[in-house]
Amino acid sequence: MAMSTFQSFKHEIVTAAALSKDAMHIYVGLAVFLVSAMFAKKGMRSMVPLVLVLLLAVAGEVLDLRDEIHRAGRWKFWASVHDFVNTAFWPLMLWLLARYTRVMK
């Protein structure tokens, strides 16, 4: 069965960047967080960048879920958790540091 447009797009990015899928999740999460923090009033302390990363991570996993069920008839739950954590972990850490410590001031 052929890959969906979403899966093909992800595959092309991973191939072009010559990075692992895990690394791409980390980079995309950080990029979305940092770029959106540049436009948020409170910068990295704002909830907006973190919420955008979380929404992106959930949306990506919903698309993966749809494709997995269509392709294999089941959901790889732990793979989705792994991808979600890879996408959201460092943005969450940066947000917590900015919000609750003086490290990011």
Short mmCIF file of the C-alpha atoms (twelve columns), coordinates in Angstrom:
data_MODEL
# 
_entry.id   MODEL 
# 
loop_
_atom_site.group_PDB 
_atom_site.id 
_atom_site.type_symbol 
_atom_site.label_atom_id 
_atom_site.label_alt_id 
_atom_site.label_comp_id 
_atom_site.label_asym_id 
_atom_site.label_seq_id 
_atom_site.Cartn_x 
_atom_site.Cartn_y 
_atom_site.Cartn_z 
_atom_site.pdbx_PDB_model_num 
ATOM 1   C CA . MET A 1   0.000  0.000  0.000  1 
ATOM 2   C CA . ALA A 2   1.286  3.465  -0.901 1 
ATOM 3   C CA . MET A 3   2.160  6.025  1.753  1 
ATOM 4   C CA . SER A 4   -0.248 8.856  2.480  1 
ATOM 5   C CA . THR A 5   0.687  12.369 1.441  1 
ATOM 6   C CA . PHE A 6   1.522  13.150 5.079  1 
ATOM 7   C CA . GLN A 7   3.792  10.105 5.446  1 
ATOM 8   C CA . SER A 8   5.476  10.841 2.103  1 
ATOM 9   C CA . PHE A 9   6.097  14.438 3.209  1 
ATOM 10  C CA . LYS A 10  7.632  13.284 6.500  1 
ATOM 11  C CA . HIS A 11  9.783  10.737 4.672  1 
ATOM 12  C CA . GLU A 12  11.064 13.386 2.249  1 
ATOM 13  C CA . ILE A 13  12.007 15.754 5.086  1 
ATOM 14  C CA . VAL A 14  13.835 13.031 7.019  1 
ATOM 15  C CA . THR A 15  15.673 11.935 3.875  1 
ATOM 16  C CA . ALA A 16  16.597 15.479 2.801  1 
ATOM 17  C CA . ALA A 17  17.813 16.408 6.282  1 
ATOM 18  C CA . ALA A 18  19.746 13.138 6.673  1 
ATOM 19  C CA . LEU A 19  18.518 12.873 10.257 1 
ATOM 20  C CA . SER A 20  16.660 10.205 12.159 1 
ATOM 21  C CA . LYS A 21  12.915 10.444 12.624 1 
ATOM 22  C CA . ASP A 22  13.482 10.967 16.356 1 
ATOM 23  C CA . ALA A 23  15.850 13.886 15.712 1 
ATOM 24  C CA . MET A 24  13.335 15.473 13.349 1 
ATOM 25  C CA . HIS A 25  10.629 15.350 16.045 1 
ATOM 26  C CA . ILE A 26  12.982 17.106 18.451 1 
ATOM 27  C CA . TYR A 27  14.027 19.761 15.919 1 
ATOM 28  C CA . VAL A 28  10.483 20.470 14.754 1 
ATOM 29  C CA . GLY A 29  9.244  20.821 18.342 1 
ATOM 30  C CA . LEU A 30  12.078 23.201 19.221 1 
ATOM 31  C CA . ALA A 31  11.687 25.211 16.007 1 
ATOM 32  C CA . VAL A 32  7.944  25.686 16.477 1 
ATOM 33  C CA . PHE A 33  8.469  26.644 20.117 1 
ATOM 34  C CA . LEU A 34  11.273 29.137 19.470 1 
ATOM 35  C CA . VAL A 35  9.714  30.763 16.399 1 
ATOM 36  C CA . SER A 36  6.340  31.165 18.083 1 
ATOM 37  C CA . ALA A 37  8.051  32.479 21.247 1 
ATOM 38  C CA . MET A 38  9.591  35.248 19.125 1 
ATOM 39  C CA . PHE A 39  6.085  36.484 18.331 1 
ATOM 40  C CA . ALA A 40  4.492  35.921 21.745 1 
ATOM 41  C CA . LYS A 41  4.215  38.915 24.077 1 
ATOM 42  C CA . LYS A 42  5.859  37.117 26.981 1 
ATOM 43  C CA . GLY A 43  8.316  35.176 24.819 1 
ATOM 44  C CA . MET A 44  9.118  31.697 26.096 1 
ATOM 45  C CA . ARG A 45  7.115  32.339 29.280 1 
ATOM 46  C CA . SER A 46  3.926  32.570 27.232 1 
ATOM 47  C CA . MET A 47  1.624  29.562 27.048 1 
ATOM 48  C CA . VAL A 48  1.153  30.146 23.304 1 
ATOM 49  C CA . PRO A 49  4.426  28.557 22.093 1 
ATOM 50  C CA . LEU A 50  3.984  25.525 24.338 1 
ATOM 51  C CA . VAL A 51  0.348  25.044 23.315 1 
ATOM 52  C CA . LEU A 52  1.304  25.287 19.630 1 
ATOM 53  C CA . VAL A 53  3.944  22.575 20.078 1 
ATOM 54  C CA . LEU A 54  1.483  20.346 21.929 1 
ATOM 55  C CA . LEU A 55  -1.180 20.871 19.246 1 
ATOM 56  C CA . LEU A 56  1.359  20.099 16.523 1 
ATOM 57  C CA . ALA A 57  2.455  16.925 18.320 1 
ATOM 58  C CA . VAL A 58  -1.144 15.761 18.791 1 
ATOM 59  C CA . ALA A 59  -2.060 16.583 15.177 1 
ATOM 60  C CA . GLY A 60  0.945  14.647 13.893 1 
ATOM 61  C CA . GLU A 61  0.060  11.630 15.980 1 
ATOM 62  C CA . VAL A 62  -3.596 11.764 14.898 1 
ATOM 63  C CA . LEU A 63  -2.458 11.706 11.263 1 
ATOM 64  C CA . ASP A 64  -0.071 8.843  12.047 1 
ATOM 65  C CA . LEU A 65  -2.910 7.006  13.824 1 
ATOM 66  C CA . ARG A 66  -5.170 7.388  10.806 1 
ATOM 67  C CA . ASP A 67  -2.457 6.099  8.484  1 
ATOM 68  C CA . GLU A 68  -1.501 3.179  10.753 1 
ATOM 69  C CA . ILE A 69  -5.099 2.011  11.116 1 
ATOM 70  C CA . HIS A 70  -5.615 2.309  7.371  1 
ATOM 71  C CA . ARG A 71  -2.337 0.533  6.550  1 
ATOM 72  C CA . ALA A 72  -1.947 -2.049 9.313  1 
ATOM 73  C CA . GLY A 73  -5.332 -2.136 11.024 1 
ATOM 74  C CA . ARG A 74  -3.926 -1.146 14.412 1 
ATOM 75  C CA . TRP A 75  -2.443 1.755  16.334 1 
ATOM 76  C CA . LYS A 76  1.157  1.669  17.506 1 
ATOM 77  C CA . PHE A 77  0.352  3.396  20.794 1 
ATOM 78  C CA . TRP A 78  3.855  3.376  22.298 1 
ATOM 79  C CA . ALA A 79  5.376  4.671  19.059 1 
ATOM 80  C CA . SER A 80  2.937  7.591  19.260 1 
ATOM 81  C CA . VAL A 81  3.867  8.259  22.889 1 
ATOM 82  C CA . HIS A 82  7.548  8.133  21.933 1 
ATOM 83  C CA . ASP A 83  7.046  10.642 19.086 1 
ATOM 84  C CA . PHE A 84  4.920  12.941 21.262 1 
ATOM 85  C CA . VAL A 85  7.565  12.996 23.997 1 
ATOM 86  C CA . ASN A 86  10.339 13.640 21.472 1 
ATOM 87  C CA . THR A 87  8.404  16.589 20.056 1 
ATOM 88  C CA . ALA A 88  7.288  18.156 23.335 1 
ATOM 89  C CA . PHE A 89  10.016 17.383 25.900 1 
ATOM 90  C CA . TRP A 90  12.536 20.173 25.236 1 
ATOM 91  C CA . PRO A 91  9.940  22.873 24.528 1 
ATOM 92  C CA . LEU A 92  8.319  21.955 27.855 1 
ATOM 93  C CA . MET A 93  11.687 22.127 29.652 1 
ATOM 94  C CA . LEU A 94  12.470 25.535 28.122 1 
ATOM 95  C CA . TRP A 95  8.998  26.812 29.012 1 
ATOM 96  C CA . LEU A 96  9.347  25.607 32.611 1 
ATOM 97  C CA . LEU A 97  12.792 27.215 32.909 1 
ATOM 98  C CA . ALA A 98  11.531 30.501 31.450 1 
ATOM 99  C CA . ARG A 99  8.372  30.510 33.504 1 
ATOM 100 C CA . TYR A 100 9.570  29.348 36.924 1 
ATOM 101 C CA . THR A 101 13.292 30.113 37.215 1 
ATOM 102 C CA . ARG A 102 15.664 32.983 36.575 1 
ATOM 103 C CA . VAL A 103 17.780 30.911 34.196 1 
ATOM 104 C CA . MET A 104 16.079 32.304 31.067 1 
ATOM 105 C CA . LYS A 105 15.845 35.954 32.167 1 
# 
